[in-house]
Amino acid sequence: MHEVDLDVPVSADAAILWHKDRLYLLDQRCLPAREVFIECPDVQTTARAITAMVVRGAPAIGIAAAYGIVLAGRRRYTLDPSGWRDAVEDDLQLLAAARPTAVNLFWAIARFRDFIATLGDGDPEPALLAEAQAIHRRDRIDNRRMGELGASLIEGPTAVITHCNAGGLATGGWGTALGVIRSAYAQGKIENVYADETRPWLQGARLTAWELVRDGIPVKLMADSAAAARMAAGGVGWVIVGSDRIAANGDVANKIGTYGLAVAARHHGVKFMVAAPTSTVDMDSADGRAIPIEERPAEEVLQCSGKATTAPGVGAWNPVFDVTPAELVDAIVTERGIIERPDAVKLAAHMAK
């Protein structure tokens, strides 16, 4: 992977770019200090970028994988026009191994696997690209819809808390949780946003705060451990988060620390909202226990900005996600509507729409 300078405006809504027959990803590891793109000329680079968290957030991972499949199809067809369909399966498996928890990744791969089976002879790249762009475009539209639906639940003016980053950087644009916040702020319902730092990658500090400041939305950063005290002080109406996978019973896997927020919210009478597209709902996972939870290297916890923060020999437990039980969730908002007090029956009916 290498950085490139693109003569395009840098924004959260353009973090994934198909430009001059190549995929470019805004390197979220460098924000907010540097705004640079990584060039992904092939599916192998795309998979590495997903694993390395150049791009992160479940919807964005799915979109990046979709463009990676375009690159894979191009190469496989060039090498073997008659056998490219069978050969590209190795590339789909490579992408599937990039991150285990974000179900949007597997949703995109499954959609393309079915789509490839429908293609006739000839160069598949134009059709594959059109499909990837349709996924990207649909995500932006769905995010706007979720924003309006989620905002309808908020009685303002109030403050809200959000965790990690579920904005344009984590999606095709606008965002899921931040989409709700953007829509509600535009309606005068939100006075201030409290953003958790979100250790150890500091997505709240580096990414969410960056997005909100650019939009002119008042944001205050706080340590993850300050959230319960902030709720106790009053004035917070909602916790609003995204999700990487929602089980069939309404259990929600999201960035580590989300579960603790939900427990604190219930104790303090603060409502808890999850905003996510239906591609994040995994009806094959009966409940949160069936969701694979990614663990990353201990060094991410034992260091900060590349500098050790512990004595030599200290170990670490570094799960990337936790599972919030459905009974702690007041509402799940998707592009199809609102599920209040979610459970298995309501999820099944919602997904059947």
N, C-alpha and C positions, 0 to 999 in steps of 0.2 A: 504494500500500500504506500502511495506517496501523495503528498499534498500538491495541489495545483491552484493557480490563481484564475478564477473565472470572472469574466466581466459581466457579472449579474448581481443584482441587489441581494444582500444576505437578509433573510427573514425566517421566522419560525415556520411560515407557511410555504417555504421553498427549500426545506431541508433535504428533500429528495428530488433530484433533478435528472431528467433524461435530456442530455444536451449533446448535439452533434454525434448521435449514435453511441453514446457512452452513458453510463450511470455515474452520477456524482452524488456523494453524501456529505452534508455538512458535518464536520468532525465535532461531535458534541463533547468529546473529552477535552477539547481546547477552550470551550466557552466558559466564562464570558471574555477571557483575556484575549483570545485570538479567534477570528472568524475565517476558517479555511475549509476547503473542500478536499475530500479524498476521491481520487479517480478509481473507479471499479471497471476495468476493461473486460473482466471475465467473471464467471460464476465463482471461481475459487476465491478471488479477491472479495467478492460480495459476501461470501460465507465468513471469511475472516473478519470483515468489518462488522458483521452482526455479532460474532463471538466477542470481539474486542470492545464492543459497545461504542463504536463510531456512531452507529445508529441504534436507538433503543426505544422502548415503548412498543407494546404489542401490535397496534395497528401499523406503525411505521416499519416494524420488522417484517410484517406480512407484505407490505408494499415493496420494500427493498428486495425481498425474496422474489416477488413477481418479476421485477426488472432483471434480477439475476437469472431467472429462467429464460428470459428473452436472449440474454447473452449466451446461455448454455445452448439454446436451440440454434442460434446462429453458428456457433462453433461446430456443433455435432453435424449439422446439415452440410457445412463446408467439407468436413472430413469424410462423411458417408451419407450422401443424399437419400439412399434407400434404407439405411438402417439407423437413422438418427433418433427415431422414437425410442427404440430399445436402449440406445447408448445414453440418452438424456436421463434415464432413470437413475444412473449413478450420480448425476448432478442434483437431482431432487433429493436423494438420500444425503448428499453432502450438506445441502441447505437445511434439511430436517435436523441434522446433528448440531447445528450452530448454537441454538438455545433450546432448552427442554421445556420451559414452563409456558411461554407465550403461545397460546393456542392459535392465534391468528397466523402464525408461521405455517402451521400444519393445515389450516384452512386454505391458505393460498396455494400450497403445494397440491392439496387434493383437488382444488378447483382446476388448476392447470393440468393435472394428470387426466382428468375427465375431458378437458378442452382439447388436449393434444390428441386424444383418441378420435376426435371428430374431424381432424384436419385431413385434407386430401394430399395429393402429391404436390411437389413444388416447394419453393422456399417458404418456410413457416414463419420467418421473422416478422413480416408485416402483421399477420394475424396475432402472433404472440404479443407483439408490442401493443396492438390495439386492446388486447385483453388486460394487460398490465395497466395501461392508461385508464381503462374503464374502472378497474379496482381503485386506482388512485383518485380518480374524479368522484366516484361514488362515496369514498370515505369522507371527502370534504363536504359533500352534500349531507351525508348522514350526521356529521359532526354539528353542522348548523341546526339540523332538526333536533338533535339531542340538547343543544344549547337552549333552544326555545322551550322544549318540554321541561328540562330541569329547572329553568328559571321560573316556570309557572308554579313550582312548589314553594318558592321562597317568598316569605312575607318580609318585606324590608321596611326601612333600611336596617341592615344588620352587618355584622362582620362574619367571615367564614374562615375556616382552616382548610388547607390542602396539603397533601403529602406527595413527595417525589415530584415528577413532572408528567402531567397528562395534558399537555398543550399541543400547539402546532408541531413542536419538535418530535412529539411522540406519536404523531398521526400523519395523515396526508395534508393537514392544515386545519386551523381553528382550534381543534382539541376536543377532548371528551370532558373531563372535569373542568379544565380551563375554558372550554367552550361554554359550559354552563355559567361559569363565573363571568366570562365576557358578556354573554347575553344578559345576565342579571344586572351587571354593572351598568350596561347601556340603558336598562330600564329603571335605574335609580334604586335598585333593591340592595346593592352591596356598597358599604361605605369603605371597607378595608379588608384586605386579604392577609392572613397570617400564613406564611409558608414555612413549613418545617425544613430544616437544613437537609435532612435525609442522608444520614451517614450510611455507608462509607463513601459513596460516590458523589454526595452533595448535589444531587439533581435539583433539589429545591433551591439551594443557595445559588448554584451556577446557572440553572436553566429556567426554572419557573420564575424566579425573580427577574431574570433577563427578559423573559417574554412580557411580564406584566409591566415592568418599567417602560419598555418600548411602546406599550399600548396606553401608557398614562394612567394605569390602574394602581391606586395606592397599595403598596405591599410592605409588610414588615416581616423580616426574617426572624426565626426563633429556633433555638436548639430543639431537637425532637423531644427531649425530656421536659420541655417547658409547656407542652400542649395542654396537659391536664390543669396546670396552674392558670393558664390563659382562659380555659373554660370556666374554672371556678370564679374567676374575676368578673364574669358576666359579659354580655354583649355579643356573644358568638351564637349564631342561630343554627349553623350547619357545618359539618365536616363534609367536604366534597372530594372524592378521589376517583381515580380510574381503576382499571383491572387488567390483569394479564390472562386470567381464566376464571370463568364463572361456572361452577358445577351445576348439575341438573336440579339440585335442591335449593340453589340460591347461595351456597357458600362461595366466598369470593377470595381468590388469590390475588394479592397485590404486593407492592413493595414492602419489605420488612419494616415493621413499625405501624402498619395500618391496623392490625388487630388491636394493638394497645390503644390506638386512637378511638376505635369503636367502643372498647370497654369504657374508656374515660368519658366518651360522649354519652353513652347510656346512663352512666352514673350522674352526670351533670345535667341531664335533660336536653342535651344538644342532639339534633337530628343528624343522621348519617346517610349520605347519598353516594351511590356508585353510578358513574356514567361510563358506558361502554357499548360498542356496537354488538349486534347479535353474532358477529363472527367471533366474538370473545366467549360466547356461551358454548360450553362443551357438554352436550347432552349425553355423551358416553361416560362422563365422570359422574357417578351417582352422588357423591358428596366431596367435600374438601379433602378427605383422606385419600382419594384416588388421584389427586393432582400432584404431579412430580414437582418437587421443590428444588430448584437449582442451588447448589452451593458453589461459591467461588473461592479463589485462593485466600488463605489466611492473611497474606501480606496486605490485602486491601483494608483490613481492619487494624493491622499492626503498624500501619504507616499513615501519614497525612502529608499530602503534597510531596511524596517521595522520601520523606524523612521518618525514621523510626520513632514511634511514640512510646515504646515499651522496652523493658529490659530483655536482653537475649534469652531465649528459651521459653518465652511466654507463647502459649498456643492461642488459637482463636476458633470460634464457631461463626461461620459467615454465610448463613442462608440469605438468599437474595429476596425471597418472598415469605409471607406468612398467610394463613388462611383465616379470614373473618367469618364466623358462623352466620348463617342467614338470619338468625333471630336477632342479631345486632344491627341489621340493615333496615333502615326505614324505607328506602326506595332504591330500586335499580332502574335506571333510565337508559333505554336504547333508542335507536332510530324508529322503532315500531311503536313505542309508547312507554308508559310508566308502570312498573310493577311495585306496588306498595306492599310492605311486609312480605317479601318473597318467600315462596316455598316451592316444592316440587310440582304441585298441581298448577300453580300460577305460571311457573317457568314453562311447563309443557304447553299450556294454552297460549302463552305469548309466542313461543317459537313456532306454533302451528298457524299463526296468522299469515 
